[in-house]
Amino acid sequence: MVKMNIKSPLHYLKYILLSAIPLLFANAAYAAQEIDKADTAWVLVSAALVMIMIPGVGLFYGGMVRKKNAISTIILSFAIMAMISVQWVLFGYSLAFGPDVGGFIGNLHWAGLIGVGQTPNNYAPTIPALAYMIFQAMFAIIAVALITGAFVERIKFSAFLIFSFLWATLVYDPIAHWVWGAGGWLHNLGVLDFAGGAVVHISAGMSALAVALVIGARKDFGKYIMEPHSIPITMLGAALLWFGWFGFNAGSAVTSNGIAANAFVVTNTAAGVGAMTWTLLGWYYKKPTALGMATGAVVGLAAITPASGFVTPLAAIVIGAVASVICYYAMLFRMKQNVDESLDVWACHGIGGMWGIISVGIFATVLVNPAGSGLIDNHGGQVVTQLIAVVATAVYAFVVTFILSKLVDATIGLRVRDEEEAVGLDIAQHAEKAYS
């Protein structure tokens, strides 16, 4: 009889802890380098600024739905903030930024943040690795939150949680590694995406379209106008987004320097131009509206995101204006197709993000950032590189999200019953009312 070599749980715990020791000192080369306090403070503040954007998304979307679905819409962003915060620590950060596997994904060497500590690493050599990790966590959270605008007023909360967890793991984390991860194939190709045009906006926008096609239109969609119940709430959400976007873009410099200042200025400029352009378009066709102004500002912010660390303020004016025009007509096109992608995540973030990525290839200049040059610097090849990023991220996000949506729909079902939709998801899904 063969004797089984059975060992106690303490033995295995000791083995795991000893195995982790090399990883804890994986960034020892940076340990001797002094932490820059100004850089660290700025990145931590920027992480907090991006965090405030997440409930901002909830309010921005929440005001645009009918009052019987206000809470159910806002709560989606809060739920994502809770769930993805945990997912990112457990393995999301490691998949996105961990040691490369074939240019496609990071491995799990940093799972549980083993090896990610108070010393710098190769992603941010002047701040603690933990500061960079939490800054990037906010990007992962808001990317998922943006998609919620596609299926408000009809999605089952349990299905939403499962879908969101899968999407963050199988769509966001790989694309983040492609573009920003050391060894990522788009990163190695030379794609320029300063703060997430492809990683956040294209991936969220194309995914929103995919899941909207699977879940189907709201009951009675197209029969009558489903008007926003509170434009003031939407305007408050837009203001929080504009405010937080300074951390989103300027924080992506990962240092408090001139590039961060440039990103701050062009972010504000593009938002202003986007709001003005959308207002003029609305005025031309009918009336200038508060909702249109808020939407234009968000579109300008989305478009300038990938370019913010590479372009001048004058280029930001062009980027913001063009973004408003193309996104405005993309929204009209979506409406003519009778597709209920409810709050136009695809038109605003997907199309806006695509234009933003392409605009980097046109307007990037070494006068702003030595790391990026485009057509304006006689480097026309960068436009082609940027187009590859647009196609790759758009196709991957759409296809994988479509499959995930079908899978969730086939198992537990994506949407609520007709009678629950009629009553409203606030009562049907959460037993709460926004208003008495």
C-alpha positions in Angstrom: 0.0 0.0 0.0 1.4 3.4 -1.0 1.7 5.8 1.9 0.0 9.1 1.2 2.1 12.2 1.9 -0.6 14.2 3.6 0.4 17.5 5.0 -1.3 20.0 7.3 -3.0 23.2 6.1 -0.3 25.1 8.0 2.3 23.5 5.7 0.5 24.8 2.6 0.0 28.3 4.2 3.7 28.4 4.9 4.5 27.3 1.3 2.2 30.1 -0.1 3.8 32.7 2.2 7.3 31.7 1.3 6.5 31.6 -2.4 5.2 35.2 -2.1 8.4 36.6 -0.6 10.2 37.0 -4.0 7.1 38.8 -5.4 7.0 41.2 -2.4 10.5 42.3 -3.4 9.9 42.2 -7.2 10.3 45.9 -7.4 13.3 46.1 -5.2 15.2 48.0 -7.9 12.9 50.9 -7.2 13.0 50.7 -3.5 16.1 52.8 -3.2 14.5 55.6 -5.3 12.9 58.3 -3.2 9.2 58.7 -3.5 8.2 62.0 -5.0 5.7 63.5 -2.6 4.2 65.9 -5.0 3.6 63.2 -7.6 2.1 60.9 -5.1 -0.2 63.5 -3.7 -1.4 64.4 -7.2 -2.1 60.8 -8.3 -4.0 60.1 -5.0 -6.0 63.3 -5.5 -6.6 62.3 -9.1 -7.9 58.9 -8.1 -10.3 60.7 -5.7 -11.4 63.0 -8.6 -12.1 60.0 -10.9 -14.0 58.3 -8.0 -16.4 61.2 -7.8 -17.2 60.7 -11.5 -18.7 57.3 -10.8 -21.7 58.5 -8.8 -21.6 61.4 -11.3 -22.4 58.8 -14.1 -25.2 57.5 -11.9 -26.8 61.0 -11.5 -26.1 61.9 -15.2 -28.0 58.8 -16.3 -30.5 58.8 -13.4 -31.9 62.2 -14.4 -32.5 61.0 -17.9 -34.7 58.1 -17.1 -38.4 58.1 -16.0 -38.9 58.7 -12.3 -40.0 55.2 -11.6 -36.5 54.0 -12.5 -34.4 56.8 -10.9 -33.0 54.7 -8.0 -32.5 51.6 -10.1 -30.3 53.6 -12.5 -28.3 55.4 -9.9 -27.6 52.2 -7.9 -26.0 50.6 -10.9 -23.0 52.9 -10.6 -22.7 52.4 -6.9 -22.9 48.6 -7.2 -20.1 48.7 -9.8 -18.0 50.9 -7.5 -18.3 48.3 -4.8 -17.8 45.1 -6.9 -15.0 46.2 -9.3 -13.1 47.7 -6.3 -12.8 44.1 -5.0 -12.3 42.4 -8.4 -9.4 44.8 -9.1 -7.6 44.0 -5.9 -8.1 40.2 -6.2 -7.0 39.8 -9.8 -8.2 42.6 -12.2 -5.1 44.7 -11.7 -2.8 41.7 -12.3 -4.6 40.8 -15.5 -4.4 44.3 -16.8 -0.9 45.3 -15.6 0.8 42.2 -14.4 3.7 40.5 -16.2 2.8 39.9 -19.9 1.4 36.8 -21.4 1.7 36.8 -25.2 0.9 40.5 -25.5 -2.7 39.7 -24.7 -3.1 39.6 -20.9 -1.2 39.9 -17.7 -0.5 36.9 -15.5 -1.7 36.4 -11.9 1.7 37.1 -10.2 0.2 40.3 -8.7 -3.1 38.7 -7.7 -4.2 40.0 -4.3 -1.7 42.8 -4.9 1.2 40.6 -3.9 4.3 42.5 -5.1 2.3 45.7 -5.4 3.4 47.8 -2.4 4.7 51.1 -1.1 7.7 51.2 -3.4 7.5 52.3 -7.1 7.4 50.0 -10.1 8.0 50.3 -13.8 4.6 51.9 -14.4 5.2 54.8 -12.1 8.8 55.3 -11.0 8.2 58.2 -8.6 5.1 57.0 -6.7 4.1 53.9 -4.7 2.8 51.1 -6.8 -0.3 51.1 -4.7 -1.0 54.7 -5.7 -0.9 53.8 -9.4 -3.0 50.7 -8.7 -5.8 52.6 -7.0 -5.7 55.3 -9.7 -6.2 52.6 -12.4 -8.9 50.9 -10.4 -11.1 54.0 -10.9 -10.7 53.7 -14.6 -11.9 50.1 -14.5 -14.9 51.0 -12.4 -16.0 53.9 -14.5 -15.7 51.9 -17.8 -18.2 49.4 -16.5 -20.5 52.2 -15.1 -20.6 53.9 -18.5 -22.2 50.8 -20.1 -25.2 51.0 -17.8 -26.8 53.7 -19.9 -27.5 51.1 -22.6 -29.9 48.9 -20.7 -31.5 51.1 -18.0 -35.2 50.6 -17.1 -35.3 47.0 -18.1 -32.3 45.0 -16.8 -32.5 42.5 -14.0 -30.2 43.5 -11.1 -28.7 40.0 -10.6 -28.0 39.7 -14.3 -26.4 43.1 -14.3 -24.0 42.1 -11.6 -23.0 38.9 -13.3 -22.6 40.6 -16.7 -20.5 43.4 -15.2 -18.2 41.1 -13.4 -17.6 39.1 -16.5 -17.2 42.2 -18.7 -14.6 43.7 -16.5 -12.6 40.5 -16.4 -12.9 39.4 -20.1 -13.2 42.7 -21.9 -11.8 45.6 -19.9 -8.8 43.9 -18.3 -7.4 42.5 -21.6 -7.9 45.7 -23.5 -6.2 47.7 -20.7 -3.2 45.3 -21.0 -3.1 45.6 -24.8 -2.8 49.4 -24.6 -1.2 50.2 -21.3 0.4 47.0 -20.0 4.1 46.4 -20.4 4.3 43.9 -23.3 0.7 44.6 -24.5 0.6 44.2 -28.3 -1.0 47.6 -29.0 1.5 49.2 -26.5 4.4 47.6 -28.4 2.8 48.8 -31.7 3.1 52.3 -30.5 -0.5 53.2 -29.9 -1.0 56.5 -28.1 -3.9 56.6 -25.7 -3.1 59.0 -22.8 -6.1 58.4 -20.6 -8.4 55.8 -22.1 -10.0 56.7 -25.4 -9.7 53.0 -26.5 -9.5 51.4 -23.1 -12.5 53.1 -21.6 -14.6 54.9 -24.2 -14.4 52.7 -27.3 -14.7 49.5 -25.2 -17.7 50.8 -23.2 -19.4 52.4 -26.2 -19.2 49.3 -28.4 -20.1 47.0 -25.6 -23.2 49.2 -24.8 -24.4 48.7 -28.4 -23.9 44.9 -28.2 -25.8 44.4 -25.0 -28.6 46.7 -26.1 -29.1 44.6 -29.2 -29.3 41.5 -27.0 -31.6 42.8 -24.3 -34.0 44.5 -26.7 -35.9 47.7 -26.6 -37.9 48.9 -23.6 -41.6 48.2 -23.6 -43.5 50.7 -25.8 -40.2 52.1 -27.1 -40.9 54.2 -30.1 -44.6 54.6 -29.3 -44.1 57.7 -27.2 -41.2 59.8 -26.0 -39.6 58.6 -22.8 -38.7 62.0 -21.3 -36.1 62.6 -18.7 -37.7 63.0 -15.3 -35.1 65.4 -13.8 -32.8 67.4 -16.0 -31.3 69.2 -13.0 -30.1 65.9 -11.6 -28.5 65.1 -15.0 -26.8 68.6 -15.0 -25.4 67.9 -11.5 -24.1 64.6 -12.8 -22.5 66.3 -15.8 -20.9 68.9 -13.5 -19.4 66.1 -11.4 -18.1 64.4 -14.5 -16.5 67.6 -15.8 -14.9 68.2 -12.4 -13.6 64.7 -12.0 -12.3 64.5 -15.5 -9.4 66.7 -14.6 -8.1 63.8 -12.5 -9.0 61.4 -15.2 -6.8 63.1 -17.8 -4.3 65.2 -15.9 -3.7 62.4 -13.4 -2.7 60.1 -16.2 0.6 62.0 -16.5 1.3 60.1 -13.2 3.4 63.1 -12.1 2.8 66.7 -11.3 4.5 68.3 -14.3 3.9 70.3 -17.4 2.2 67.5 -19.3 -0.3 67.2 -16.4 -1.0 70.9 -16.7 -1.4 70.6 -20.4 -3.9 67.7 -20.0 -5.8 69.8 -17.5 -6.1 72.8 -19.8 -7.1 70.9 -23.0 -9.6 68.8 -21.0 -11.4 72.0 -19.9 -11.1 73.5 -23.4 -12.6 70.5 -25.3 -15.4 70.2 -22.8 -16.3 73.9 -23.3 -16.2 73.6 -27.1 -18.1 70.4 -27.1 -20.9 72.0 -25.0 -21.0 75.1 -27.2 -21.1 73.2 -30.4 -23.9 70.8 -29.3 -25.9 73.8 -28.1 -25.5 75.5 -31.5 -26.6 72.3 -33.3 -29.6 72.1 -31.0 -30.4 75.7 -31.7 -30.1 75.2 -35.4 -32.7 72.4 -35.4 -34.9 73.5 -32.6 -33.9 75.0 -29.2 -30.7 75.2 -27.2 -31.3 72.8 -24.3 -29.6 72.1 -20.9 -29.5 68.4 -21.7 -27.8 69.1 -25.0 -25.2 71.3 -23.4 -24.4 68.6 -20.8 -24.2 65.9 -23.5 -21.9 68.1 -25.6 -19.6 68.7 -22.7 -19.3 64.9 -22.0 -18.7 64.2 -25.6 -15.9 66.8 -25.7 -14.4 65.2 -22.6 -14.6 61.7 -24.0 -12.9 62.8 -27.3 -10.0 64.7 -25.7 -9.2 61.9 -23.2 -6.7 59.9 -25.4 -5.2 63.1 -26.8 -5.0 65.2 -23.6 -1.3 64.5 -23.0 -0.2 65.0 -26.6 -2.0 68.0 -28.1 -2.1 71.7 -27.8 -5.1 73.8 -26.5 -5.8 74.9 -30.1 -6.0 71.3 -31.3 -8.4 70.6 -28.4 -10.8 73.2 -29.8 -10.9 71.3 -33.1 -11.2 67.9 -31.3 -14.1 69.0 -29.1 -16.0 70.7 -32.0 -15.6 67.8 -34.4 -16.6 65.3 -31.6 -19.9 67.2 -30.9 -20.8 67.2 -34.6 -20.1 63.5 -35.3 -21.6 62.3 -32.1 -24.7 64.4 -32.6 -25.3 62.9 -36.0 -24.4 59.4 -34.7 -27.2 59.8 -32.1 -29.7 60.8 -34.8 -28.5 57.8 -36.9 -29.1 55.4 -33.9 -32.6 56.8 -33.4 -33.5 56.3 -37.1 -32.4 52.6 -36.8 -34.9 52.3 -33.9 -32.3 50.8 -31.7 -32.9 51.3 -28.0 -29.4 52.0 -26.8 -31.2 54.1 -24.2 -28.8 56.8 -23.2 -26.5 56.8 -26.2 -23.3 55.4 -24.8 -22.3 54.2 -28.2 -22.9 57.6 -29.9 -21.3 59.6 -27.3 -18.5 57.5 -25.8 -18.0 54.9 -28.6 -17.9 57.3 -31.5 -16.4 60.1 -29.4 -13.6 57.8 -28.3 -12.9 56.6 -31.8 -12.5 60.2 -33.0 -10.3 60.9 -30.0 -8.0 58.1 -30.8 -7.7 59.1 -34.4 -7.2 62.7 -33.5 -4.1 61.8 -31.5 -2.6 60.5 -34.7 -3.3 63.8 -36.4 -2.5 66.4 -33.7 0.0 64.8 -31.3 3.2 66.9 -31.2 6.5 66.7 -29.4 6.1 70.3 -28.4 3.6 69.0 -25.8 5.0 65.5 -25.1 8.3 64.0 -26.5 6.7 60.6 -26.4 4.1 61.3 -29.1 4.0 62.8 -32.6 1.4 62.7 -35.3 0.6 64.0 -38.7 1.1 67.6 -37.6 4.7 66.6 -36.9 5.1 64.8 -40.3 4.5 61.4 -38.7 1.5 60.3 -40.7 2.2 56.6 -39.8 0.8 57.3 -36.4 -2.7 57.7 -37.9 -2.5 54.1 -39.2 -1.4 52.9 -35.8 -4.3 54.6 -34.1 -6.8 53.2 -36.6 -5.5 49.7 -35.8 -6.3 50.4 -32.2 -9.8 51.6 -33.0 -10.7 48.5 -35.1 -9.1 46.0 -32.7 -10.7 47.4 -29.5 -14.1 48.0 -31.2 -14.4 44.6 -32.7 -13.1 42.7 -29.6 -15.4 44.7 -27.2 -18.5 44.2 -29.4 -18.0 40.5 -30.1 -17.1 39.4 -26.6 -19.8 41.5 -25.0 -22.4 40.2 -27.5 -21.4 36.6 -26.5 -21.4 37.4 -22.8 -24.8 39.0 -23.1 -26.2 36.0 -24.9 -24.8 33.7 -22.3 -26.3 35.6 -19.3 -29.6 36.0 -21.1 -29.7 32.2 -21.9 -29.0 31.3 -18.2 -30.7 33.6 -15.8 -32.2 36.1 -18.3 -31.1 39.7 -18.8 -34.4 41.6 -18.4 -37.2 41.9 -15.9 -40.7 40.7 -16.6 -43.1 43.0 -18.5 -45.2 43.7 -15.4 -42.0 44.7 -13.4 -41.0 47.0 -16.2 -44.4 48.6 -16.2 -44.3 49.2 -12.4 -40.7 50.5 -12.6 -37.5 48.9 -11.4 -37.2 51.1 -8.3 -40.1 49.1 -6.8 -39.8 45.9 -8.6 -36.1 45.3 -8.1 -35.2 47.4 -5.0 -38.5 48.0 -3.1 -37.7 51.7 -2.9 -39.1 54.9 -4.4 -37.2 58.0 -5.4 -40.1 60.3 -4.8 -43.3 60.1 -2.6 
